[in-house]
């Protein structure tokens, strides 16, 4: 690898101009919904109660039709229909892997498309949610990183992915039926397309909705945000979201991480680890997950494993080892099973959990690092990808 991988630029995203016409209630915070209702003529004294009623219909029962909100007066329902809509992203296609993984291609405003993945496991079901169309990070091992950033998703488009998956799984509770504690969609991971912390406010608002006690009701411990290391926003995440944190770490020296995760040139390993040491205390998180993709001959030596142990000393942590999921034109190869096991053994003997992630959905390109919207999936040559990532041809 050469050392010419592009540094990730500072991203200032201009807010999307909302379309004219009815306001979408999905994605609004309680305060924003209350303000919208007051502007629509709801008396201020009634507004908090009305928000609570509408909120439960949308997020607890999954209702999209104002006429079905039977505890609201017919005249009020008619007023709501004139001024508001309840809309989520449109499913364009769904693929189901041999292992049960589901990959959805969904269309959002402007005709853009993103991918969402549902992974069923023993005792839990995890939804991998996207936060941006494309990505700005240019991580050289990631297929999504070969697609340029188009725009941030709105809070409606982020929480809408969760609602869409619950639709497909048939998981909205039935009014009047006994409460079923079984959750097909029990966990959310912000590990899809994009860097969540470059879209902080929308991600925060969407996750607050997911955690709301009168709606989808997911515990903050069941939500994991994965970042490549946007250091200034990590402290905000602890204070304003409080979810679990995962770090796309992938290297034990700045020289290697600069090439694999170019944001490291802005905030290096030492700066990243410094902010991580205080995260579990502030957010009441149990431990931080370090994600480490295993790349043959790049970051997988015994020496790397020992360096990793020294680096994270003092941080409550577990290490997720991820066998590299290859994609067309990928400039790397997966480490051998023996090499991955040897690496994991060193970490385990040092007292850290070191699970080796079982690749899921590889047959439908739904595995970690493989997501890329269909509209942008034009095959690049290996040479083009290596040039974009700043890697010398192999």
Secondary structure as GFF3:
##gff-version 3
##sequence-region A 1 394
A	DSSP	beta_strand	23	24	.	.	.	ID=ss1
A	DSSP	alpha_helix	30	39	.	.	.	ID=ss2
A	DSSP	alpha_helix	44	55	.	.	.	ID=ss3
A	DSSP	pi_helix	56	60	.	.	.	ID=ss4
A	DSSP	three_ten_helix	66	68	.	.	.	ID=ss5
A	DSSP	alpha_helix	74	83	.	.	.	ID=ss6
A	DSSP	beta_strand	84	85	.	.	.	ID=ss7
A	DSSP	beta_strand	90	96	.	.	.	ID=ss8
A	DSSP	beta_strand	102	107	.	.	.	ID=ss9
A	DSSP	three_ten_helix	109	111	.	.	.	ID=ss10
A	DSSP	beta_strand	113	121	.	.	.	ID=ss11
A	DSSP	beta_strand	124	128	.	.	.	ID=ss12
A	DSSP	beta_strand	132	133	.	.	.	ID=ss13
A	DSSP	three_ten_helix	144	146	.	.	.	ID=ss14
A	DSSP	beta_strand	151	152	.	.	.	ID=ss15
A	DSSP	alpha_helix	155	169	.	.	.	ID=ss16
A	DSSP	beta_strand	187	190	.	.	.	ID=ss17
A	DSSP	three_ten_helix	196	199	.	.	.	ID=ss18
A	DSSP	alpha_helix	200	211	.	.	.	ID=ss19
A	DSSP	three_ten_helix	220	222	.	.	.	ID=ss20
A	DSSP	beta_strand	223	227	.	.	.	ID=ss21
A	DSSP	alpha_helix	231	240	.	.	.	ID=ss22
A	DSSP	beta_strand	244	248	.	.	.	ID=ss23
A	DSSP	alpha_helix	254	260	.	.	.	ID=ss24
A	DSSP	three_ten_helix	262	265	.	.	.	ID=ss25
A	DSSP	alpha_helix	269	283	.	.	.	ID=ss26
A	DSSP	beta_strand	288	294	.	.	.	ID=ss27
A	DSSP	alpha_helix	302	311	.	.	.	ID=ss28
A	DSSP	beta_strand	317	323	.	.	.	ID=ss29
A	DSSP	alpha_helix	337	349	.	.	.	ID=ss30
A	DSSP	beta_strand	356	357	.	.	.	ID=ss31
A	DSSP	three_ten_helix	362	364	.	.	.	ID=ss32
A	DSSP	three_ten_helix	374	376	.	.	.	ID=ss33
A	DSSP	alpha_helix	382	389	.	.	.	ID=ss34
###
